[in-house]
Amino acid sequence: AQSVTQLDSQVPVFEEAPVELRCNYSSSVSVYLFWYVQYPNQGLQLLLKYLSGSTLVESINGFEAEFNKSQTSFHLRKPSVHISDTAEYFCAVINNAGNMLTFGGGTRLMVKP
Amino acid sequence: GAGVSQSPRYKVAKRGQDVALRCDPISGHVSLFWYQQALGQGPEFLTYFQNEAQLDKSGLPSDRFFAERPEGSVSTLKIQRTQQEDSAVYLCASSLVSTEAFFGQGTRLTVV
């Protein structure tokens, strides 16, 4: 069995400030890790993913996440946020069988001017 | 279309009514998934198809929930005798490879 914990349900931050959204997972087997973003009234969009190789992965819009096996974490960071980053962010894992994603409860990022 | 399409976008049902939610996956995607997202929570897995075969239905909450994908393309999630606790957003996703799932915009079901 696997599970994902996102400790912060809401993260308010001012525009151009740095942000970190925390994600911890538990699994008895190797997993692949994902961050999805959900803008208001839209579906989930893949932001970035870790499959193997370099533990630091980046998205095209400035987000990055680092896989830390010893701490079973996959925190999402951005050095300077924009108003347009306001959204719900979901961390997820997928098992080796690849037949289902297990999501965390989500973190609402609220960027204020 | 270019993405996963779900219809209707919004559905209001009276308690006890049957509903059917449709998902049009991306053309050629073998795998199709249904998830349920309750208000303020993350999506939870319901069921998984590979082509027309339903390989995993362990997430379906009760026998009132039924999903099908008869020709390996369009899928329908049916909920019989809807209850208030069924109110949620129902998300469909499709994928060609397991590590790249594309989600539709979802159907928001409200049971009154």
Contacts between the chains, C-beta under 8 A, distances in Angstrom:
chain1	res1	chain2	res2	distance
A	4	B	42	7.7
A	6	B	42	7.8
A	9	B	40	7.9
A	32	B	99	5.6
A	36	B	103	7.7
A	41	B	105	7.5
A	42	B	105	6.0
A	43	B	4	7.4
A	43	B	91	6.8
A	43	B	103	4.2
A	43	B	104	5.4
A	43	B	105	4.3
A	43	B	106	5.9
A	44	B	43	7.3
A	44	B	91	6.9
A	44	B	93	7.7
A	44	B	103	4.1
A	45	B	103	7.4
A	46	B	100	7.0
A	46	B	101	7.5
A	46	B	102	7.8
A	49	B	99	6.5
A	51	B	99	5.9
A	90	B	42	5.4
A	90	B	43	7.3
A	92	B	42	7.9
A	94	B	98	6.5
A	94	B	99	6.8
A	98	B	98	2.7
A	98	B	99	6.9
A	99	B	31	7.7
A	99	B	48	5.0
A	99	B	55	6.5
A	99	B	56	5.6
A	99	B	98	7.2
A	100	B	33	6.8
A	100	B	45	4.4
A	100	B	48	6.0
A	100	B	56	6.7
A	100	B	59	7.6
A	101	B	33	7.6
A	101	B	35	7.8
A	101	B	43	7.5
A	101	B	45	6.9
A	101	B	101	6.6
A	102	B	45	7.2
A	103	B	35	8.0
A	103	B	42	3.5
A	103	B	43	5.0
A	103	B	44	7.3
A	104	B	42	5.4
A	105	B	40	7.9
A	105	B	41	5.7
A	105	B	42	4.9
A	106	B	40	7.7
A	106	B	41	7.1
A	106	B	42	5.1
